[in-house]
């Protein structure tokens, strides 16, 4: 395995170095003329067409506002407000509000508010504990004799979430504290309720309910209110496009019973990012993450969350964690995650009075379930496609491109491929920002 990884990374390095030495030095041509300083309010109101292999096409509108004041802190901003309202081709909708400001509150405190209202008519469910849950693409392929239903790995989910984080400085340089809270309300429904009676075959989600793996009290979703505390070390030279420095987080979450939670639990997350400059154009960036349950029982619908002091991400699998692997392929009480990425930005210029950059990246992502969701060994595991003892590291690799406007608005396109057919095949994503 180590030899295979070494060979793959050697190929990646040769590709990057080849591009680096052969591409025209467009970035260098513009180095003498610094980025145009943006002042006041900079915003874009755009039609939103975001594609994700796992979730289909989102179409609607988004507005992104950055306020830079007099421009003395550019490319940093006084506040950032992001609004989006979209529908999806897979019977869903997406509504986001995200606000971030580190300059408006006294004593350097930073406020982050993240709100969402989502409906996922085709939410994925592949079972628990990674490879222990057997994935068979033939179950959804009508041309195969093993075909069960095109909707075998789907269920319906509606979510309403809000999280608020307040951060402040500590006496040690680059060190900050975080206090936060979060509220999640999720409603789940088996997919087949919308199908004709003749097509209403049990889905995997329903099999997990029938076997009691998903408790009857959770099968329709529920509400969770939690408190969050965190410690942050951040020496990055830039937040949107960091080229050097370290960003590390330790996050503790506690969903206490007296906060009207039916299930009390606590968990901890450790996330480490580092950015290593190889040249003025090329950066090696990586993220290591570990999250696990400390006590209690985490509701199954809260498992696919990578906690953070900035913005939580859907885990594990998909465009925010392991690009190329099926969305939510890995669900468990604890997991480890790693992302390794070369980022190359050869083009940086001013076009139509706006700062424009174009970048390329190659990556390898991986993850594994480290603390498994409890499944009673006495159950008939064949009834819900489960076989213990098979979990191991999941790998995916790919490449992408970034279009950077005024430094902070970054359109991202990534193509990822799973390295094991038990994780799917390939995925293509269009979204915003670098992964980390």
HELIX and SHEET records of a PDB file:
HELIX    1   1 UNK A    2  UNK A   22  1                                  21    
HELIX    2   2 UNK A   26  UNK A   29  1                                   4    
HELIX    3   3 UNK A  106  UNK A  108  5                                   3    
HELIX    4   4 UNK A  130  UNK A  132  5                                   3    
HELIX    5   5 UNK A  137  UNK A  140  5                                   4    
HELIX    6   6 UNK A  191  UNK A  194  5                                   4    
HELIX    7   7 UNK A  197  UNK A  199  5                                   3    
HELIX    8   8 UNK A  204  UNK A  210  1                                   7    
HELIX    9   9 UNK A  257  UNK A  259  5                                   3    
HELIX   10  10 UNK A  300  UNK A  302  5                                   3    
HELIX   11  11 UNK A  381  UNK A  384  5                                   4    
HELIX   12  12 UNK A  421  UNK A  423  5                                   3    
SHEET    1   A16 UNK A  41  UNK A  52  0                                        
SHEET    2   A16 UNK A  56  UNK A  67 -1                                        
SHEET    3   A16 UNK A  79  UNK A  88 -1                                        
SHEET    4   A16 UNK A  92  UNK A 101 -1                                        
SHEET    5   A16 UNK A 110  UNK A 124 -1                                        
SHEET    6   A16 UNK A 154  UNK A 169 -1                                        
SHEET    7   A16 UNK A 175  UNK A 190 -1                                        
SHEET    8   A16 UNK A 221  UNK A 234 -1                                        
SHEET    9   A16 UNK A 245  UNK A 255 -1                                        
SHEET   10   A16 UNK A 265  UNK A 277 -1                                        
SHEET   11   A16 UNK A 282  UNK A 296 -1                                        
SHEET   12   A16 UNK A 334  UNK A 351 -1                                        
SHEET   13   A16 UNK A 354  UNK A 371 -1                                        
SHEET   14   A16 UNK A 394  UNK A 405 -1                                        
SHEET   15   A16 UNK A 409  UNK A 418 -1                                        
SHEET   16   A16 UNK A 426  UNK A 432 -1                                        
SHEET    1   B 2 UNK A 305  UNK A 306  0                                        
SHEET    2   B 2 UNK A 313  UNK A 314 -1                                        
END                                                                             
